[in-house]
Amino acid sequence: MAKLKQYIFFDFEMLCSDQGMSFDSMEAIRLGAVKYDLETEQTSTFDQYIKPESTKPLSLFCKNLTGITDEDLEKANSFTIVFSEFLSWVGGVKKSQFFSWSQSDLIRLKLDASVHDIPNSVLAKIEKRYIDFQEIFTKRVSKTNASVETALQLYGLDFIGEKHSPMYDSFNTLRIYQQFLRFPIVTDLIMVEKFIFDNDSYLIGEINEELDKKLKSDLLHVVGYDDVFQMKEAKKLVKKTRNLVKKYNNIRLNRSGLFNETIIRNIENLIRFHHRLVAAYEEHAAFSSNVLILDEYLYQPLNAFKMK
């Protein structure tokens, strides 16, 4: 595989309506992108309108939302030409990593490329090198799907440029990505605030102590002091512990080095307990058992929490 030399952040504006519209019908009408050179750290931009196959005038809603006019599209090139010029601007798919804020941009690209008979091989190369950064950000930082503007605000930044411009959306997505990579401590502080502390914030020196308290409190709330569970309740316990693992799992990555060994070990014990619980539940369900007992083996990973 060719050496990675650049990031390509891209975004589409699409046909839209407040009267309801299938995604298949929402043709791309503007493509914006930002190229970031990994060696020079310089950026360059791409921004072109796209003339859609649909000849219907833009809805007032779409004009107001995107700032695009019928005149803009009448003078625009077809998707085929714009995409060809985009690839020329990229200057080498194999040396690029592609990003967008939501997979809808990749889906739009594939749909419109299919309509215009662009070879699947070209799209396959892009898709192989594609990252939905909103998905990563949601999973690792914000917990819920955030807009570009909201994600910037989490880092204390304002949106730069024209709203609903795909080029500026791409540029600001790059800015979020740079914050995510360059400031792991800030990112992990945002993550624990969103995932664990219900938007409460703590000083760096307090984080591990507060995490320890919260983890023990959550475990006690979920598992309690019971040893015997009816299978219906055991199923709920499996679901609750799975959600607890999702809640704390980012701590194990410890990108920032912020979290101490005790916290990480305790979260690993939580995960070990969950795996044993799932296996025990599935075995009991297979034999139509009425109850599940938290025996010494099942409970052993939780001994470190001293809940009993």
Secondary structure, DSSP 8 states (H G I E B T S, - for coil): -----EEEEEEEEE---TT---GGG--EEEEEEEEEETTT--EEEEEEEEE-S--S---HHHHHHH---HHHHHTSEEHHHHHHHHHHHHT-GGGEEEEESSTHHHHHHHHHHHHTT--HHHHHHHHHTEEEHHHHHIIIIISS---HHHHHHHTT----S-TT-HHHHHHHHHHHHHHHHH-HHHHHHHHHHHHTSTT----GGGHHHHHHHHHHHHHHHHHTT--EEEHHHHHHHHHHHHHHHHHHHHHHH-TTS-S-HHHHHHHHHHHHHHHHHHHHHHHHHHTT-SEEE--HHHHGGGGGG---
